[in-house]
Amino acid sequence: MLNEVSSPSIQSSWLLNNLPMTPADADIARRISQTSCFDDLVESLTFARGKRLAALHDLGITTIRDLLHHYPFRYDDFSKVQSIRSASVGARISVFGRIDEVKVKQPRRNLKLIEVSVFDGSAVLYATWFNQPWLSKILIPGAAVFLLGTIEHSFGYKRMTNPLCTVIDGNEEDMEGKTSPNSELLAASILPVYHANAGISTAWIARIAKTALLRVPAVYDPLTPSLRASLGLIPLAGALREIHQPSSLLARSEARRRLAFDEVFYQMLYLKHQRRMSRQNSSPYIHMSDDASLKLITSLLPFSLRPDQKDAVQEILSDMNREQVMDRLLLGDVASGKTIVAAHALAAVHDSGFQAAMMAPTEVLVQQYALKLGPLFDKLGIPWAQLTSSISSQSRKDLLSRLTAGQITVLFGTHALIEPDVVFKNLSLIVIDEQHRFGVDQRATLRKKSPGCDALMMTATPIPRSLALVLYGDLSPTYLTKRHQTSITTTKVLHSRLKGEGYDAIRDALADGHQAYVICPLIAPQSDMSENDDDLRSEEEASLIDLFTNLDCIDDTEAVHAAEREAQYLQYSVFPQHKIGLLTGRMPAYEKRGVMDRFRAGEIDVLVSTTVVEVGVDVPNATVMIIEDADRFGISQLHQLRGRIGRGQWDSKLFLVTRSNNDETRQRLKLLESLSDGFELANADLRMRKEGDVLGSRQHGAATIKLTKILEDADLIAAAHKEANTILDTDPTLSAPEHAFLMHELRQRIPLYHQAEGVQNR
């Protein structure tokens, strides 16, 4: 292992000594030497000095690698610059001129506009931007600008509205007092536009990036020519050049594709390598896959498994029967039957004489396991128990004693399962439901109780396959593609005063003997919450930030609906003849259990709740749901909540109530009206947003995903997944000489790699 490889000179020496080459191979030596320059400090480049250097550091750019991975976020195509005088109205063109005058106007409240006049020697053009006041700081009189937009004509002048704009400052000089980068930019027809700041302009970033490219014109490419040819990828050196200085938009597209592959490939290589390294000293469990309990399940179930469920069971059992540790992710839409698939894996554990743990994020969901799987396991003779933080001390002591003695085969539980005193005799399988609701450390702590055990992660959050591979590249995905077929009609209500239709639907449902939900984003009005309530409400309100978060600009002129107040309002003002129940995360566990038991028994007609019912709650008699302030929830979370109804034989209705006037919000809610399939909904949602909004930094290395387009690059993502597996199958530790550069690149790309590797070395 090479934790000491840090400085550029040591890196270069290490690469030269470890890459496959002969001493006479001068070309490879030259390429390796250039490659080592990636990790030189950025101040070694001309013009990266003084305030520009400080500004680069503020952008997170400290090395040449950082700079070359600071990709342009936009390209302005000025290959067809026209004079303002000759420009035709309606044409989309580029103009180049100097700003003559800048005006900041506010014609009405909540509307600010910037208007500049630009003169190019032939005529004057007025350009206007709405609600972008920061532009007044960079659009200054005398500055040269490129504008790209559609020509309009009004009040006697040609105009552009919200054009793309690149400022060619002209006032900034380099440290030697020479010319600014204007001439270089003006010579280009396609200008890269970078994220910049007050200390450095996009023009200077482009110029410094050009000097960096001159330092590394022929870097060593870790991808073999055969792999590049099979995927249609251009060499690394060309990709870096074309992404920063594109000769054409087509060439830039080819560069993005190559660099996007690299992003995903190294992400997956890291995840898979770390997973394999953590398992290298573990002895895997081999499970029985065709024994008594498994055979009995089919005869005991009141329904037949769908083909996709049968395929999922077969994939999981096949993994469990191998002489290697299983790491599988089971993805299924709401009501797709993930729990019964997991039951087959738990039965295989029993037949094999081992133990299993199934962890869920809420006590409500753990209780659902007991109600749904407990009777089945009783018939199969599988000893089971449930462990939560609310269990009494004596009951906990007795349970843990039986667990350690091997008298309990399946233990359902919440975070309580990861406590140090929870000791298994022979834990061979962990199942983590809604696994994205747990932190990385929490999942790892449970697995450390038996390092060689198999792991089945489950989620009802619809995730397109390509996104799942990026986020969870170390897990093999299995999909359940079908779901319960009862119809659910979804209606968007654009104002709370118009939600009478939802109340009428609840009245009709109650008259027919059914039940309903009303979901609120808060437990209590914000003014009623004390600082000490943060932990109590975190279960629901923290979950508002989910994989597909949607916190739009919200009109806060009215109070956001809170469950406690809403329950009182419905009981006394809307449904006084019926029983209204309340369920929130602030309630003690025994109260939550009591409320859910009464709701399942039909003793509560309308359950007012927060998102504590988001997953796992199964009450087939509930046929109507109203979600207040639906704009406060992520689109995936709304779909999860919708899955609480339509679970019986009756058609159901969902009403999404919002006061938001945000167009994007309304468009997202409209998706829920038109789409019922969770994976179609996730794909549509992903098309509407930027990948960075979804990826964030939720996974190790996810912040390195900058260019990848999750849906468009599905083939690249699948290829990266396959190639990473192929390499690690032949060289699990990446210690072979031909993989020396891959290891080097991995260390530099994934900042957490050194830390994780250090843990392994200890």
N, C-alpha and C positions, 0 to 999 in steps of 0.2 A: 504494500500500500504506500501511497506517496503523498502523505499529508504535508510534507516539507516543501513540495513543489509550489512555490509562490511567486518569487521574483521573476521578471522576464528572462534574465540571463540564465537562471537555473532551469526555467521552463524550456528554453531553447536547447540547453544541453541535454536535459532529460529526454526531450523529443528526439533529438538526434541519436541518442543512445538506444532508444526503445522502438522507434519505428523501423519496419522492415526495409533495409536499404544496404547497398554496398558502399564502401568508402569512396568509390569512384563515381557514385551517382550524384554528380554536382547539381543536377536539376532539382532532385528531391531535397538536397541540402539547402538550396536557395529557397525553395518553397517553405520548408520548415522554418528557416530563419525569418522569412516574411510573416509566417503565421504567428511566431512568437511575438511579433510586434503588435499583435492585437491587444496584448496586455500591457503595453507601454502606457505610461501616464499621458493623458491628453495634452498636458502642458508641453510635451515634447514636440508638438505640432506648431508650425508657424501660425501666428495670429491668435493662438489660444493663450492669451496673456491678460494680465490686469483684470479689468472689470469683466471682460469676456470670459476669462477663466472662472471667475467667481460665479458668473451667471450659468456657465456650463455645469459647475458643481451643484448649483441650486436645482438644475434639471436632472440631477442624478447621474451626470456624465463625468466620470473620473478617468476612464481609460479609452483607448482607441476603439476597443470592442463596444463599450457603452455608446460611443458616438456613432459607430456604423450600425448599431442596432437601434438607434434613435431615428426611426424611419419617418419620412414625410407622411403627414396625414392627408395631404391633398396635393394634386398637381394641377396647375393652371396652364392650359394649352393656349399659348399665344402665337401659334404658328401662322395664324391668319389675322395679323394686326391690320386694322383699317384706320384711315383718318376719320375723324368725327364728321367732317363735311360730307364724305362719300358714303357713310353708313346708311343703309336703308332701314326704315322703320319696320320692326318685326323681326329683323335679322339678329341672330345670336352671334356676336363678334367680340373681338378683343380691341381695346384702344390703349394707347400709351400716351401719357401726358403729365403735366405738373399741376398740383393743386393750387388754385388761386385763392379760394376763400372757403372757410369752414363755418357752418352755422349749426347750433344746437337748438332745436325747437321742441316745445311741448304744447301741441294744439289742444290737448285735453288730458284729463287725469289718466294716469296709467299708460300714457302714450308719449314716448320721446322719440325724436328722429334726428338723425345726423344728415345734413345736406352739404355736399361739397361741389364746387365748380371746378372742372378740369379743362385745361386748355392744351391742345396739342399742336398749335401753330396754324390749324385750319379752321377750327371752330371751338365753341364751348359746349361741354356736356355736363349736365347736372346728375349726380348720383345720390341716391337716398337710401339710408338704412333705418329700419324701425327697431326700437327698443334694444339698441346695442350701444349704450352711451360710452362704453370703454373705447370705442373707435375714435373718439375725439382726442384720445391721448396719442394715437399713432398717425392719424390723418392730420397733418399739419401743413400750413401754407408753405409752398416751395418744394415739398416732397414729390418725387417722381412716383407714379403709380401705374400699374397695369390693372385694367378693369375688364372683366369678362361677364357679359350679360346680354340681355335682350334690349334692343333699342326701342324706346317709346318716344312719343312726341306730345308735349302739352305746354301751354302757356308760352308758345313760341320757341321752345328749346327742345333739343334732343335730350333724353333722360334714360337712366337705368335705375331699376329698383332692386335693392339688395344684391348688387352684383358681387361676384367673387373679386377679391381685391388682394393684390400683392404690392406692398409698399417698398419702393427702392429708395432707401433713406437718403443717401447722398450727403448726409452731414457727418457720418461716422468715418473715422480714419483709423488705419491700423497703427500699431505702436511705433512704426518707423516713419509715420507721417506720409505714407504713400497713398495711392488711390484706394477708394472703398471698393467693395465687390460689385458695384453697379455694372461695370463694363462686362464682367463675366456673365452676370445674370442676363443682361440685355442681349448677349450673343446667343443665349439658349432660347429655344422655342417652347420647351416644356419646363416650367419652373416648379421645383419642389417647394412645398410649404410645410414648415416644421412647427411643432409646438415650441414656442420661444418664451421669453420673459422680458422684463424691462431692461435687463442688462445686456441683452444680445438679440439682434434681429434675426429673422429667418434667413436673410441674405448672408449674414456672417456665418450662421451654422452651415449653410450650403458651401460656402467657400472653405471653411475649416474641414468639412467632410471631404471635399475634393483633395485637400492635401493629405488626408488620411488614406484615401484610395491610392494616391501615388506611393504611399509607404508600403502598401500590400497589393501590388498589381497581380500577383500570381500565387495566391495562398494555396496551401495543401488542402485538397478536398477529401474529407473523410468518407464520402460516399463513393463506392466503386463505379467505374464507367458503366458496367452492366446494369447496376441498379438504377443509375440515372437514365439510361436508355430505356429500360423497361417502364419507367414512370414518366418519361418525357420531360426530365428535369435538366435545366442548364447547369453548367459548372458554377461553383460557389463564387469564384472571383467575378465572373460575368454578372451574376445575380446582384452582388453588392454594388457593382458599378451602375447597373441599370436601375436599381431601386433609388439611387441617389442622383444619378445623372442620366435619365432615360433618353435614349435616342429616338424612341417612339412610344406611344401608349401601349402598343402590342408588346414591345420589349419589356416595358415596365410590368405588364401583366405576367409575363413569363418569369421575371425576377421575383415577383410576389409569390408565385406558386412554388418556386424552389425554396424560398426562405420560409414560407408557411410550412412546408414539409419538415424542414429542419426544426422549427419550433415544436411541432407535435412529436416528432421522432425522439428528440432529446427528452421531452417531457415524459414520454412513455418509457424510454430506456431507463430514466431515473426511477420512476415508480416501480417498474418491474424488477430492476436490479436491486433496489432496496428491499423489496418484498422477498426476493430469493435469498439475499444475504441474511435476512433475519430468520430464514427458515433452514439455513444450511446445516445447523447443528441440531435440528429437531427431527425426531422420529415420527413419521406420519402414522395416523391410525387407518387401518383398512377395515371398512364396514361391509357387513353382509348386505346384499342388494336383492335377495330373492328368498325371503324367509317368512315365518309365520305371520307376524304382525302386518307386514306389507301385503300379504295375500288377503288378510282379513279386511283391510281397510276398504277395498272395493265393494265387498259384500255388505259392509256396515253403512256406507254412505247412502243417503236418500236420493242421490243423483249420480249421474255418470260424468266422469271427467271429460272435458272438451279435448280435442286433439292437441291444442297448444299446451294445455295443462299436462297431458300425458308426455309430450315431448320434453317439457321442462323437468318433470319428475325423472325421466330417463337420463337427461343430461346431468342432473344433480347426483343421482345415485351412481352413475358411471364414474363421476369425479370422486365420490366418496369411496369407491371400490379400488381406486388406484393407489399405487405406492408413492404418492406425492400429496402434499397438502392442497386442499381445495380452497380457492379464493373465487367465489362466484357471486355475481350481482343479479338478483331476480327483480326485474322491472315489470310492473303491470299497472294498468289503469285501475281506477277505483272500481271495486266490485268485480275484479277479474279473477279472484280466487287464489291469491298468493298464499294465504294462510293454510289452505288445505294442501297445497303443494309442499309447503314447509313441513306439514304433518307427516308426509311420507319420509322425509329426511330424518325426522325425530323418531319415527318407528324403526328405521334402519339402525339407528343408534341403540335402541332397546334390543333389537334382535342380535346386535353385535356384542352386547354385554357392557356397553359404556354409558356415559352420561352426556346430557346436552343442556345448554342454557339458551333461553330465548329472551332477549332484552328489548324493551319498548320504551319510548320517551315519556309516557304518561301512565298513571295508575288506571285510568279509564280503559286504556288499551290492554293493559295486563289483565284486567278483569274480563275484558272481552275474550281473551285467550281461554281463560278458565271456563267461561260459559260455552264457548264454541268447541274447543278441543278437549276440555276436561271430560265430558261424558263419553266422547269417542275413545280417549285413552283408558278410561275406566273399563270399557267393554273389551279393549285390547289387552288389559292387564298391565298397562304401563304406569308405574308409580310416578306421580307428578305433584308439584306444589307451586305456590306463588309467593314471591318475596318482594315486599315494598317497604318503604320507610315507615309506614303506619302500623306495621305489625307489632304486637306487644313483645316486650323483652323476653318473657318466658317462651312464647310461641317461636320467636326467632331462635332462641337457644336450642329448643327441641328440633326445629327444622334443620339448623346447621349441623347438628349432631347426626341426624339421619343422612344428610347430604354427604358428609365426610365418610360415613360408613358405607356409602354406595346404595342406600335404601331408596333414594329418590333418583329416578332416571331423567326426568325432564323438569327443569326449574324455570318458571316464568318470572320475570322481574323487571323492575325499572333500574335506575342508576344504582340501586342498592346492591345489585349483583357484583359491582366492581369493588366493594368494600373488602379490605384485607382479610377479615375473618370469614369470608365466604370461600370455603375450601372444598373442592371436588375430589372425589377419589380417583376418577379417570374420565376427565372431561375430553370428549372427542369431537364435539361439534358446538359452535356458537352460531346462533341466528340473531341478527340485529335488524329489527324492523324500523322503518323510517330512519335508516342509518345516517342520512345527512343531518338529522336533528342532534346527533351526538358529535362531540369533538373528536379529533384524531387521537388525542391522549386517552379519552374514555374508551374508545374502541380498542386501542392497543392494550390498555390495562386489563380488560376482560380477556383478551387473547393470551396475555402473559400468564394467566392461570394455568394454561396448558399450551405451550408454544407450538406443539405439533398438531393441534386440533384443526379440523376443517372449519371454514367460515362461509356462511351464507348470509349475504347482506340483502335486505329487501327495501324497496321503496315504491310507494304509490305515486310519487311525483313523476309525471310524464316527462321523460328525457329522451330526445331523439338519439338514436344509436351513436351518431357521430359525436354528439356532445358528451354522451356517457363515456365514450372511449377517451376523450380528452380529459375529463374530470377524474375518471376512475380507470386509468389505463392499466393498473395492476390487477384489475378484476375481469373475469370472463363474464360477459353479459348474457343473460337468458331473458327472453321477452315473453310475456303473456299478452297476446294481441287482441283478445276478445274480452267482453264483459257482459254482465247481466243486461238483458235486452229491453227491460221496461222503459217506456218512453218518458223523458223528462222535458217539459216545455220550459224554456228560459225566457224571461221577459225583463227588459231593462226599463226601470222607472226613473225618469229624469228629475223628479223632484219629490221630496218626502210627502208633500201635501197631496200628491196624486197616487199614493200607494193604497188607496181604498180597494183597488182590485185585488191586491194581495190579501188584505183582511177578509174580503168576500170569499176568496179561495179557501182561506183557513176555516171560515164558518161553514162552507159547503163540506169540507173534509171532515170537520168535527161532527156535522150532522150525519155523515155516512159512517161514523164510528172510527175515523182515522185520527192521526195526530200531526203536529206541525212543530217546526223549529223557527225561532227568530234569533239571528246571529248579530252580535254587536262587536265593534272593534275594541271597546274598552270595558273594563270591569265596572268602574265607577266614574262619575264626572271627574275630570282632571283636577278641579278645585277641591275635590273631596279626598284626593290621594295624598298621603303624607310621604315624606322621604323614605320612611321605613317600609313602604308598600312596594318598593321596586322589586324585591325578590318574589313577592306574592304574585305580581302580575307578569313576571317574566315569561312564564310558561306560554301565555297567549300572545302578549304584545311583542315579545322578542321574536316570535315566530312570524310576525308580519314581514320581517326581512327574510324571504325564502329564496329559493333558487331563481324564481322569476319574479323578483320584487317589482312593485309598481306603486311608488309613492309619488304621485303627481302633484302639481300645484292645486291646492284645495282651498275652496272658499270657506273660510272659518268664521263667517258672519253668524252662523248658527252652531250650537254646541254639537260635538260629535256624540253619537249615541253610545250610552253606557248601559251595560246589561242590568245592573241593579235598579237603575231608575226606569228602564224600559219595562222590566217585569212588573213594577208597581203600576205603571201607566196602563199596560195591557190588562192587568187584573181588575182595575177599578174603572177604567174608561172604555175599553174596547170589548173585552170578553168576560164581563162580570159573572156570567153563568157557568164559566168553565174554570178548571184548575190550571193555574199558571205556575210553572216550576222555574227555578234559577240554578244555573251551573256555571261556576267560574273557578279559576285556579286559586283564588284566594281562600276558598272554602277548605276546611279540613278534609282529609281523605275519606273519613267515614261518612261525612255529609255528601260528598260527591258520589260515593257508592250508593248511598240511600236514594239520592235523586235519580240516578240512572236506573236503579232497580224499580222505582215507582214508575218511571217513564216507560220502561220495557213492559211493565205489568199493566199499562194503560191507566194508571191512577193519575198521571199528569197529562193534560191535553196539549198544552203548548209549552215547549221547553225554550226558555230564553237563555242563551249561552254565548260565551266567547268562543275562540277557536279551540278550546279544550276538546271539542267534539270533532275536530278536523279529520282525524284518522281513526279507523278501527271501530267506531261506534256503529252498531248494526241493529236498527229497530225497523223491521220491515213495514210496520203499520204507519210510519211517518211518511206522508205524501206531499207536504207543502213546506217550503222554506222561504223566509224573507231574510235577506242579508242587508242590514242597514249600513250606510256609508261604504258601499261596495268598492269605491275608488280607493279606500284605505288598504285594500288587500291586493296581494299579488295575483296574477291571473291563474297561476297554478293552484294557489291556495283556494281561490274561488271554486275551481273545478273540484278540488278535494272536498270542500264543504258541500258542493252539489251532490257528491257521491254518498252523502248521508241519507238522501231520499231516493226513491225509485228502487229500493232493495227488495220490495215485495212483488206481488203480482198486479199492483195497481199503477196506472200512469200517475205521474207526479208533476208538480209545478214549482219553479224557482223564480223569485222576484229579486232583482238586483236594484237597490235603491241608491241613488247618488244625487248630490247637489253640484257636483263638479261641472264646470263649463269647459274643461280642458278637452280639446279635440282628440288628443291621443288616448285619454281616459275613455272617452265614449267609443272610440274605435276598438279598444281592447274589450270593453264590455259587449260590444256588438259581436265580437268573435265568439263569446260564450253563448250568445243567442243563436248563432248559426252553426256552431260546431259542438258535438257531444263527445267525440272521440278525443281522449286526452293527448294522444301523440300527434294527431292532426293539429290540435290546439297549440301544443308546444312548438311545432314547426312553424305555424302561422305567427305565433308570438315572437319566435326567434327571428323571423324575417323582418319584423317591425323594429327591432332594437339592435344595438351594436353588440358584437360578441363580448367586448370588454365589460359591458354592463352585466352580462351573465356570468362570465368567468371570474372577474375580479381577481382576488388572490385567495380564493377559497381552498385551493389545493396547493401542495408544494410545487413551486415552479409555475403556477398558473399565470403569474404576473408576466412571464416571458412570452405569453401568447398575445401577439400584437397584430399579426397580419392574417391569421387563419380565419377563414369564413366557414363557420361550422357546417352549414348546409351545402354551400357551393363546393367545399373541399372534402366532402364525405369520402370520395375515393382515395384522396391523399391520406386522410386520417386512418382509414382501414389499412392502407398499405404500410403506414408507419407502425401501426399496431402489429401487423404481421412481421415486418422486418425486425422490430425489436425482439419479438419472440424467437425468431430464427437465430439471431445473433446470440441471445442468452441461452438458447437450447444447446448450442455448441460451445459456448464459453460463458458459463454462469457468473464468473467473477470479473469478466472483462480484463483478464490478465494476459491474454495471448498477445504476442507482439503486433499482430495485424490490427489489434483493437486499441493500441496505445493512444492513438490520436482521439479516438472516440472517448476514452476515459478522460483525457486531457480536456476535451471540449465540454464534456459533461460537468467536470469540476468548475469550469469557468462560467457555464451558462446557468447552473442551478446554485444559487448562493447558499442554500441550506445543505448542499451535498456534503461539504466538509464537516459540518456539525454532525450530520447523521452518520457519516462514515466513521467519525471519531468515536461515536457511541459504539459502533460495531467493533472497532478495534479494541476497545476496552473489554 
